[in-house]
Amino acid sequence: MRCIPPGPARSAISFRSVSKRYSGSRDSVQALDDVSFDIEPGEFFGLLGPNGAGKTTLISSLAGLSQASAGQVLVHGHDVVTDYAVARRSLGIVPQELVFDPFFTVRETLQIQSGYFGVRNDRRANDAWIDELLENLGLTDKANANTRQLSGGMKRRVLVAQALVHRPPVIVLDEPTAGVDVELRQTLWQFVARLNKEGHTVLLTTHYLEEAEALCGRLAMLKQGHVVALDRTSALLAGRASTMLRFKLDTPLPPALQANARVTGRIVQIKTRNAAEVESVLATLRAAGGQPEDLEIGRADLEDVFLEIMHGEPAQTSRQVSA
């Protein structure tokens, strides 16, 4: 199935000076503050940020679940507020939450969902597409099962199928692999990568940064409602390139190394700029009686870059660069 974006050449998604303020009885929260960037047709784009950065608010504004306090959101040139019907038909959104109707089978759920978008006129073609979705998402043997009988991972597969059943040119994946098994991740990414190659635009939010590094050609990073980095994935990695010293340690890390270290259980990662700094780290460890195991020296990955940007200076943004 080849996806052809509707209308003349234009951005698949455009956020123009989007701001969102939530007002409460005692105080207010500025969730988004003048967020602007475009996602071009056919891009695989990543939206990253810590909890509370504004990612969900931005996706909600795109989906029409929340209206921005200021600014404009466009899907293929159609305003999500004033031209919402056309904008919604261009979007397929996989939400974070598991939302399902317990009274229908998987196939019935997809047939009903396609009917919402008026694509059941050609019943044979629609059923063939539903069959393809079921096969590619590993749901064929669950097609006639009631959705309430499915495991959490299977329910998430159904959510993906629901988002794709009307063949939207723009696919939004909001934490699609949160809490799911390795098999689903591999199945999902193979299918989504295929759709992207066929012309679909993909917007991904995820906390699994290795997924974003492997899949996304371009990234935006949000922090406290602001865009603090926007560029090609390769450029962000190159711009913050450094050597990472990785090892396992069973003893406490010396205080002199703690400030620059990232510790996950026994695994320690320390950023170094050259061989002299590597030797300095090892000398400090030896002096403290530490015995590092499985010592590795490699380049920084996206997680290293992300942490550096979140805890340091914003990266240079390149608003006109596309994948």
N, C-alpha and C positions, 0 to 999 in steps of 0.2 A: 504494500500500500504506500503509494507516493504521496507525500503531503505537499501541497502547493499553497503558500500563504495567500490569503485573499487580498485583492486590491493592488494598487501600485506599490513600488518598493518603499518601505518605511520600517521603522523600528518595530520589532515584535512586541516589546514592552517598553514603555517610556514612563519614568518617574520624574516629574517636573516640580521641583521645589516643594516636595511633599512634607508636611508637618502634621503631627497629631498630638493633641493635648487631651489627657483625661482629667476631668474635673471631679473632685470629690467633695464631700461635705466639709472637710477640714483643710484639704490641700489639693494640689493638682500635680500631675506628672506629665512631663514633656517626653513622650515616647519616641517621637521622630522630630527632627529639627532640620528642615530645608534639605531633604534628601533628593538628589538628582543624579540619574544615570539612565542610559539606554541599553537594551539588550537587542542585538540584531537578529534577524531571521536565521535560523539554523544554528545558533550558538548553543553550546552546553555551558551554562553560566552558573557559578556558585555564589551563594549568599551566606556569609559566615559571620559569626559573632557570638560572644558569651551570652548566657541567659540574661534576659532583660535588656539586650542591646537594641531591640526594636524589630527583629526579623519577623516575628509573628504578626506584629502590627502592620508591617509593610505588606505581607502576604494577604492579610485580612482586607487591607485597602484595595489591593488588586482584585480580590475575589468578590468584593462587594459586601463583605461581612461587617466592615467598619468603614465609615466615611472619613476621609482626611479632613482635618481642621482647615488646612490650606494646601494649595497646590493642585496638581492634576495627575491622574494616572490614565494611561492610554494603552490599549491592546490593538496592535495593527492600526493605529490611528483613531480608534473608537474610544471615546471617554467612558470609563466604567460607571459613571454616574448618569450622564445625560444620554448616553447611547448604550445602556447596560445590556440590552437583549443581544445585540450583535457582539459586544465584548465578551459576554458569558459563553456564547457559542464557540468562541475561539479558544476558550480555556478548558483544560482538564486538570483538576486540582486533587492531589492526594493529601488529605489532612493528616496531622499527627495523631489525632484521636481515632480509636476504633468505633466507627459509627455504622450500624447496620440495622436492617429490619428483620426481626426474628421470624416473621411469618411467611417468608418466601424462600424458594430454593436459590442457588447461585445463578442458574440460568434465568429464572424469572426476575431476579434482581437486576440483571444486566438488560433484559428486554424492557423492563419498566423504565430503567434509567435512560435507555436510548429513546424511548417514547417521549421523555421530557424535552428532548432536543429535536423532536419531529423527524427522526431519521428511520422510522419504521415503515415508511411508504414502500420501500423496496425490501420486502420481508426476507427474500432469499439472500440478498447481498448482506443484509444486516445479520442474519443468522450465521452466515459464513464468517463474518468478522468476529462475532461472539465466539464461534468455535476456535478461531485463530487465537483470540485472547486467552481462552481457557487452556489451550495447548501450550502457549508460550509462557504462561504463568503457572503451569503445573496444576491446573484446576480441573482438567478433563474428567477425572474420576470423581470429582466432587460436584459436578454440574447439577445433579438432581438432589444433592444434599441440602437440608435446611441450613441456613446460615448460622442459626444459633447452635448447631452441632459442631461447628468448625473450631479448630484451635485458633489461638491468637494470630499465629503466622499466616494461616489460611485466610482468616478474615482480612488481614492486611493485603493479601493478594487480590481479594475481591475488591477492596477499595481502589487498588491500582487499575483493575479491569473496568470498574465503574467510571473512573476518570478518563479512560481511553475509549469507551464504547461509542462515543459520538465523533471519533476521529478528529480531535482538536489539533490545530496547528501549533498550539503552545501548551506545554505540559509543565505543571508546577508540582514538584515533589517536596513536601514539607516533612523532613525527618522520616523518609519512607522506610528506613531499615532500623529504626529505633527498636531495640529489644527483639529482633528477629534472628533466625538461625542463618548459618553460613550459606546453606543451600538456596534459601530465598534471596539472599543478597546477590549471589552469582546469577541466578535465574533472572532477577529483576534487572540487573545492570546489563546483561547481555541483550535483553529485549529493548530496554530504553536506548542503549547505544545504537541498536539497529534502527529504531525510529528516528533518532537524531541524524543518522547518516541518510535517511530517506527525506529529511527536510524539516522535521519537527524541531521547534525551539524548546529547550529544556532549562528550567530554572530549578536549582536544587538548593535546599537548606539542609545542613547536616552538621552534627558534632563529630562525625567520623572523618577527620581531616585527611586520612589516607585515601578515602573515597573521592573527596573533592580534588586532591592532587592528581589522582589517576584519571578522572573523568572530565574535569572542567577546564575549558580553554581559557576562561577569564573569570576573575573573582572580584567581588566587592566584600569588604569587611566593615561591619557596623560596630560602633562602640558608643553607648549612651545616646543612641538616636542619631549619630553622625556617621557619615562615610569617612573612614580613616585610611582606607586603601582601596584602590580600584585600578586593576591592570591585568595583563596576561598572567597566568599562573607561572609560566616560565620566567617572566620578568621579575615577579615578586620573589621567586626563589633565588634568581641570580643577583638581584639587588641587595639581598640580605645574606648572601652566601658566606658561610663560615665553616670551619671544621668542627665536627662534634666528636668528642671523646666519650665512648660508651663502654661501661663495664659493670660487672656485678660486684657487690660489696656486702659482706656479712657484718661488718663493724660500723659504728657510727661514722658519718662523714666529718672530717675535721672542720671546725668552725670557719677556717679561712677559705674553704671551698663552698660553703653552703649558699652564699649569696648568689652565685652564678650557676648553681646546679639545679637540675630537674630530677627528682627522685620518684620512682615508681616501684614500690616494694624494694627488692634488692637491686634493681637496675638504676644506675646513675648516669646522667648525661650532662656533660659540661662543655660549653662552647669555648673553643680556643681559636686563635688566629694564625698560629704558626707552630713549628716544631719546638721552639723554645718554651712556649706556653704549655705544650703537651708535657714536656719534661718537667716543667715546674709543678704541674698538677701531680704527676707521678711521684716526684720527690716529696711533696707535701704528704701524700698518702703513705709513703714508706716511713717518713719521720713519725707519723702518728700510729704506726703499726698496722696500717691497712694492707690487705692483700687482694688487689683487684683480680677478678676472674673474667674470662671471655672478653678480653680487651679488644675494642674495635675503634677504628678511626674512619669516619665517613663525613659526607656533606650534610648540612642542615636540611631537614624536610619541612613540609608545610606547617607542621605543628610547631616547630622551632620558630619559623617566621611569624606565625600567628601569635605566639606568646610574646615575642619581641615587640610586635606592633601593639598588642593590647597593653603591654606594660611599659612601652617606651614612646618614642615620637611617631606620629602618623607617617605612613609611607607616602611617597609621591604618587598622585593619582593621574591616570591617563584616560580621560573621559572619551576620547575618540578612538581608542584602540579596540579592535574587535578580533575575535578568534579567526 
